[in-house]
Amino acid sequence: MPPMEKGLRRLTGLVDIVQKWFMRQTIRHRIVIGSVVSLILVLSIYSAYAGTVCAVKANGEIIALAADKATAKEALAEVVDSKTREMGKDVYYEEDVTYKGIKAGNGTGEVLDFDGLKARMNEALTFKMQGAAILVNKEERILLRNEEEAETLLGWLRSIYPIEPTDQLEFKEDVEIAKVPIEINKATNFETAKKMVLLGTNKIVQYTVNDGDNLWDISRAVNIDMDQIVSTNPGLDPENLQVDQVLYLSRKAPLITVVATREVTVDEKIPYPVEVKYDDGLLLGEKILVCAGVPGERTVTYKITHENGIETNREVLNQVVKSEPKTEEVIKGAITMVASRGSALRLAWPCDGGVVSSFGMRWGRMHEGIDLAAGYGSRVVAVAGGTVTYTGWDGGYGMKIDISHGGGLVTRYAHLSKIHVNVGDSVDRGETIGLVGSTGNSTGPHLHLETIVGGVPRDPLDYLP
């Protein structure tokens, strides 16, 4: 006979013997025996469970010990409810949370009270909510609490740069808003988000304007391009910095570029061509006017593009010529005392473009140079060899360069967008010294050129070919 079957028969026999013995007892004895057996059973169950605690697990790892499962679940529910109220929307935790009873003993850790459980769960779990991301060129760049905040941020960005009612606005980059789950502690504060789109970073550097500061000096001191400072401080007037004014600085480009395009129709003078003949018997600066030139007139429609408030392009869409310019004929001297590496020369034309504003009285005051039409960012070259004596911002001139050529001749180049030389540099005739811009008192990109002889402004056209 198999051992298990023999064991079952013995157990059955034992049960029969105990049952017969129990039935032979008096009723009183039966009650006493039943009570003792029940007490032994209760004590056994208590002994088995009295040392049990609830282990709270996240993704299988114990994160806390609670007195019981109900307390642990209540603590977690309260944490979630609190965060939901704080964020104003449903909050959930990412981990798989489970509860398991374990024997308490050495090495199991401290059983936390209710507040301790909440603190531990708040620390150990990842709480998320449905938020919104601003994507720039398909890359998540700013996380916000909801789509409404994201729309408000982009609307604010469209409004902060100077615009006209007829401007067409768009973003240069591919910008979109997407619903995404985000960790609640990674949602960007709205004010911080505004700085991020302007500065390209949340690491904000501030500069407080001091007495005597100008934008050029600040740009050089912090090694950040002037256009960059202007674009990250919408509405900034470089001509009117105020003491204690706060500037936000970043070497990174703005996160999003606001492009504004507008069509403008204006009446303009057409620069007259100048036909020059040279006479080796005349000194440079001496001129014989054979026939005076007369500017033409035209009506021009431009498409002007601004990026973050800075003009970047001006395209002619249409023009109607009202009158053609009349050519000026002059005879100029070809001998100069101006030195360029020790040889005589004629002055070079400083940039591509004709004269749009002449030397002399203009709008009731003296215009001490000429304005040359040129595209934004086009090259400006030295008209002759010499030494750079000034670079920087100078009031209405904007960004300016002065070059001394010897013999009492100084040339000045103003309204630049970039300067490529430093004070003390020696430059050659035709060498690039900067780029055309529209800084200072300027209504559009052009080069203002002055020729100063013996400290007195003279008409540059008397010295140019």
C-alpha angles and dihedrals in degrees: 000000000000116000094240092054091048089051093051092050091051091048091049090050091049091051090051091051092049092046093051090047091049092050091053090060123094119258090252091054091047091056092050092048092048092050092051092049091049091049091050090051094049092047090050092052092046090048090053096050107026091087096049126115132180117255113206110211131194113197088342096309120112110242100168145000120230132186089243143347095259092057092048093050092047091051092051092047090052092051091051092046091050093051092045090055091046095051095037092231141068115298125194137178122244101213128085102248119200135171127220134175115234136177112267115229146111112337098017093106135231120322105230125222121231097276091043090053091052092049093048094048091047088054100041103041130071110232118201141178137186105272140156133258127204106220119204112193088345093306122117105241107158128028117203136178096252146348092265091062090048093051091047091051093052091045090052090050091054091053105047101074121074108269139166123234091248096050118123109224129202140147118256091214127059100265125182141156121233134184109240137164108251136183106255093231091055097059106116119238109246095238090049090049090056091055091047095057091048099042102029090234142058090229096096120196118194128200122196114212114240129205109283096019121139128186094251093055091045090050092052093044095053095033094235124132115253093233088054091054091048093049093050092049106052114206093020113154107207090198096056110043111165126217109258091017109147119229123193111223132197134157089209121087117250111279092236127028118216110211117200120186125186138171116230127183117204139166112241141181116244109225111242118233117245121219108204130194120186127224116198088203092066127074120240106271094036112110137178114204110217098172126001117235123234122207117234124226131232142167110229132190112206131192103215122195125201124187114199089341097311121111109240104165141019116191125186108232098173140351136188115201111217096180134002119237119253116232118246117222119205141164114219135191117252101197117093134181091202111115125225110174086328101303134105118250149160116255115259125235104258100218144354110279143068133260114284098169124028134215115271140048114355128171091348098310139077117274101206097197143014130272118226121201111235138152120263109270096015119141124276115199134193111262090215141358117282148113125293109240101172138023126169147057116329114178114262091004089067111197107007142180126200121195125190113212099182126247089075094294120133124174124203127203116193144181091036123166095206136020118209101181138061134220109279095028117135112225134192129224108277095017115140110250102167148329132272114259144152104246124143120012097353134132095200144345114308141121121254109205126190130184113202117192118189089345093306122111111240132186106275090212088069088064104033125085 
